[in-house]
Structures are given as structure tokens and as C-alpha cells.
Amino acid sequence: MPLPLTTRVDGITPGLDIHGLDRDEIPVADWLCSCGHHERARGRKAVTELTTRATVDRCPHSKPATRAA
């Protein structure tokens, strides 16, 4: 039996969640896309890079449908 390509997680809302920016902690960001893709970044530079890539209103992981000519 093949393994599933994506994992479904119920009860977690897709979006960008960032912790540790206001304190003397290492910042951590989690991005859960509506398609199920998850990324985690640790450290100020990595969190900044993730926040510039992350989108909440649309999924950048799925290819747009193309029409055959």
C-alpha cells in the first residue's frame, strides 16, 4: 500500500504563526498552507525569509489548471 503524499490535520487553521519575537528567545514560525504543506523556520533570518514567502490567501504549491488547445 503506497504512503499518502499529504497529511490531513483537522482542528488546525491554515496560516502563519510566529512566536518569540518580543522576548529574548529564538523566533520560530510555522506556516500551514491550505493544501496541507507545512514549513517551520527557526531564527530571525529564517523566520523573516519564511514570512516573505508564505501566502495565506492562495496556495502556491498547486499548479494552475491549463487548457489543452
C-alpha positions as CSV (number, residue, x, y, z in Angstrom):
1,M,0.0,0.0,0.0
2,P,1.6,3.3,-1.0
3,L,2.1,6.0,1.6
4,P,-0.1,9.1,1.3
5,L,1.5,12.2,-0.3
6,T,-0.2,14.7,2.0
7,T,-1.3,14.5,5.6
8,R,-4.7,15.8,6.7
9,V,-4.7,17.6,10.0
10,D,-8.1,18.5,11.5
11,G,-8.6,21.3,14.0
12,I,-5.6,23.5,12.9
13,T,-6.4,26.5,10.8
14,P,-4.0,27.2,7.9
15,G,-2.0,30.3,8.2
16,L,1.3,31.7,9.6
17,D,2.1,31.5,13.3
18,I,5.1,33.3,14.7
19,H,6.5,33.1,18.3
20,G,9.4,34.6,20.2
21,L,9.8,38.0,18.5
22,D,9.2,40.2,21.6
23,R,11.3,38.2,24.0
24,D,15.0,37.1,24.2
25,E,14.0,33.8,22.6
26,I,14.8,32.3,19.3
27,P,11.9,33.2,17.0
28,V,10.0,30.3,15.5
29,A,7.5,30.5,12.6
30,D,5.1,27.7,11.4
31,W,3.3,28.1,8.1
32,L,0.5,25.7,7.3
33,C,-0.8,26.1,3.8
34,S,-4.4,25.3,2.9
35,C,-3.1,22.3,0.8
36,G,-1.5,20.8,3.9
37,H,2.1,21.9,3.2
38,H,3.9,22.8,6.4
39,E,7.2,24.7,6.9
40,R,8.9,25.6,10.1
41,A,11.6,28.3,10.5
42,R,13.9,28.9,13.5
43,G,16.0,32.1,14.0
44,R,15.4,35.7,13.0
45,K,16.8,35.4,9.4
46,A,14.9,32.1,8.6
47,V,11.6,33.5,10.1
48,T,12.0,36.7,8.0
49,E,12.6,34.6,4.8
50,L,9.6,32.4,5.6
51,T,7.3,35.4,6.2
52,T,8.2,36.9,2.8
53,R,7.4,33.5,1.0
54,A,4.3,32.5,2.9
55,T,0.9,33.2,1.5
56,V,-2.4,32.8,3.3
57,D,-5.0,33.7,0.7
58,R,-3.9,31.3,-2.0
59,C,-1.9,28.0,-2.3
60,P,1.4,28.5,-4.2
61,H,2.1,24.7,-4.2
62,S,-0.6,23.7,-6.7
63,K,-0.1,24.3,-10.4
64,P,-2.9,26.3,-12.1
65,A,-5.1,24.3,-14.4
66,T,-4.1,24.6,-18.1
67,R,-6.4,24.2,-21.0
68,A,-5.5,22.0,-23.9
69,A,-5.5,23.8,-27.2
